[in-house]
Structures are given as structure tokens and as C-alpha cells.
Amino acid sequence: MDLHRKLVSALEAFDRWEKPWEFYESVSSATSLDVDDREKLKRVWEVATESGGWLASTDFVDGCSLVDDRLASGFPWLSAKARRQLVNGASYQWL
């Protein structure tokens, strides 16, 4: 986790859920992130927003659970809160 600490912290820090469409842009523009962190964020976000997971789900809750599982298995260094933030941000792409 130390290796990804800055990215996890940036994901966890987002708190403007009144504007969920700003999630990705806000996190990716965090001044604490370097080029490698932004590339990791891009890969994580691609998994979180992948259409196959959301469209194959039976309902919204199932979609959130599926994406959380994919993030946990693909990026085990993400904290539970960071995954929740990603799932929440991605879910607004599919509402």
C-alpha cells in the first residue's frame, strides 16, 4: 500500500459528492499525484467504469458489488474506502 499511498489518499479525499461527475477529474488533478499515479488511476478507472460489468448486472446494487469485487481482485492495494469511492464515482456514469 505504501507504494500506492498517494493515489489511495487522493481517492479517499474526494468529498464533493454533490458533483459526482467531477470525481475522476478531481482525483486525477490532485497535485500530490505523479505521472505513474495518474496512469494507475486511469487503469483503475477503466475497470470501475467498464460497461460489461454494469450492463451485465441484474440491478444497481449487483453492479456496484461486481465492480467492487473486480477492483479488489485486480488492485489489492486499494483500501476499502478507495474502492467505495471508485464504485460510487463510476456508478454515476451508469445512472
N, C-alpha and C positions, 0 to 999 in steps of 0.2 A: 504494500500500500504506500510506503514512503516514496517509492518511485513515481507514483501517480497522485501524490498528496495534493499538489496544486490544482489538478483537474478536478479531483473529488471535492475539494474545498469550493471551487468555483461553481460546481453543480449544486452543491448543498446550499450555497449562499443565495441563490435566486429566490426572491420573495415577492416579486411583483405579479402575483397570480391574477390580479385584476386585468393584466395584459399578457395572457399566456402566449400569445403569438410572438412575444419578444424573448421567450426563453432561450432559444438557440443562439440568436444574435447577441443577447446579453452575456451569455456564458462564453461564447467564442471571442468576444471582445474584452474579456477580463484582462486587465493589464498584467496580472500575475502569470498568465499562460505564455509559454514559448511556442515556437513553430511545431515542435513534436507534440506538445499537449493539444494544440489545435487539430493536428492530424488525428490523434487518438479520439478526440471529441467527434470529429467528422465520422470516423468508423463506428463509434458507439451510437451516434445519432442515426446513422443509416440502418442499423439493426433495430433501433427503437421505432423508427417510422416505416419500416419495411411493410409494404402493402400486403404481402402474403399472410403475415401474422394477423393483422387487423381484419382483413376480409375473410379469412378462414374461420374466424371466431364466431361462436354462436350468439354472443352478446358482448356488450361493452366490458363487463367485469371479466369475462373469459379472455377478451383481447388484452386487457391490462395484465392479467395473470400470465398469459402466454409470453408477452413481451418481457415481463419481469423475469420469467424463467430463462428466456433467451439471453438476456443481459447478464444474469447471474452465472450462466454456464459459459458464455463467451468472454466475459470480462470479470473474472472472480475477484479482482481488486476493487471493484466498485462497492461502496458501502450500501447498506440497505436504504439509507436516506437518498443517496445519489441515484439509485435505481428508481425509487419512488418519484423523484423529481423528473427523471427522464421519461418515465411512463406517463406522468401527468402532462408534461410538455408535449410528448408525442400524441397523446390521446386527443388533444385539441386539433391536431391535424386531421383527425378522422371523425370528428363530431359533425 
